[in-house]
Amino acid sequence: MALAEKVEVLHDPDITARGSNFRHMVRVEVRLADGTVLEETVEAPRGSELSFASEADVVAKFRKLAGRTLAPSQVERVVEMLEIDGLVDTLEQRICRGALYGDFQFAIDPTSPQFMRTGILSCYHPTGECRNVPPRQRRLAQSDWNRLLELAHRDKGRAFEEFAAFYLSTSGQLYWSDTHQLNLYLENYHGALDERLGASMHGGEMITELYVPRSCLAVFMEEIRRDFLERSVDLIYGTIRLIEGVTRTETMVVLSTHTERTQIVVAPEETGEPGNGRRHRHGAVKNGLGESKRT
């Protein structure tokens, strides 16, 4: 409490003038007893979209919280390309051999017969004993992910080819079970992507997760494939993960589809007042660009 009494909070007009995007910005000044003045300015809180934690910070926090219960084990990645018809049998074989994790990322080019049928299966098997992890194993940098995301919008066939080639080249690499699923966080990636693509309006990806009984997976995926082709759905990526349920084993199908953001006006009812962006008693005007967050 004694320290709190020494803290003075002041309004900074310069920060306010920068607008709502900087509403979390703070400037701190500390005066020490010897006359030393320490200053620091932070534009966004740690952990937010504009100041996301580093990979090392995420790993350290996870291990601190979960380390007493979930001791990390070493796993080896095993990768192969296969068709959706053989996925369930292959997953069951991998599980019987001890695989702990796995996912199947499938082709996204609607002009190809591989579309939502052919994919890359990556499974992770315990090594049984710890081996030295090479310091320079192959991994995708942020620039690589940005390139793949752009190709997924511009040249879907090439995007899958490059993704598949990379993952096949990593078969046999070693990882730790508590960190192998970590990946980069691409801040505001779609805003920069819209500019590179010359998009006429802002876009984003909508992620859908569907839980499907394992026995129905092949039929379900074929129906989704046919529906996406008929409706010209813009699929950016899709993956299938195995989920062990309490009473039955299911597969989780993850679909990320591209959507364009348009302005939608909801006309005020009965008031006869023009839509001006303000809320009315009987209605509201909503701006799809201003009220949405980019993903």
Secondary structure by P-SEA (a helix, b strand, c coil): ccccccbbbbbbaaaaaaccccccbbbbbbbccccbbbbbbbccccccccccccaaaaaaaaaaaccccccbbbbbbbbbbbcccaaaaaaaaaaaaccccbbbbbbcccccccccccbbbbbbbbcccccccccccccccaaaaaaaaaaaaccaaaaaaaaaaaaaaaccbbbbcccccbbbbbcaaaaaaaaaacccbbbbbbbbbbbbcccaaaaaaaaaaaaaaaacccccccbbbbbbcccbbbbbbbbbbbbbbbbbbbccccccccccccccccbbbbbcccccccc
